[in-house]
């Protein structure tokens, strides 16, 4: 997301797991899927949950980076594409493939992946308005000016009681 963030949405491990399972419920009628392509890195965790729940054993990755300094989305860089044999197995268009990511934000990543696998089903746990039209299935929409703190981005720290000056 570019520009200053006005809202934050912290997501716990429990909440993310519930949301990823809810995504799987929605996807259960959209398949069957012969393979899952996880968009790294954010798509790895939800892809693992979805793969378990749908009993999909063939998992591939596409490695894309767009957040280079953590808070600002920059130029998109594709570091690894989907294996050619998987694309060939699915008729070159991605039929039967489920693409999974944690979030669609501006849609930059989604557009690039859609070009590679135009017939694949694209699912994200969270969606922002600019990118939402590019995905087929999602669970929660958040405003464009919201920054999502995923559980793998946060650590647990001791918080002193309010009576001792804690926040």
Buried (B, 14 or more C-beta within 10 A) or exposed (E): BEEEEEEEBEBEEEEBBEBBBEBBEEBEEEEEBBBBBBBBBBBBBBBBBBBEBBEBEBBBBBBBBBBEEEEEBEEBEBEEBBBEEBBEBBEEEBBBBBBBBBBBBBBBBBEBBBEBBEEBBBBBBBBBBBBBEBBBBBBBEBEBEBBBEBBBEEEEEEEEEEEEEEE
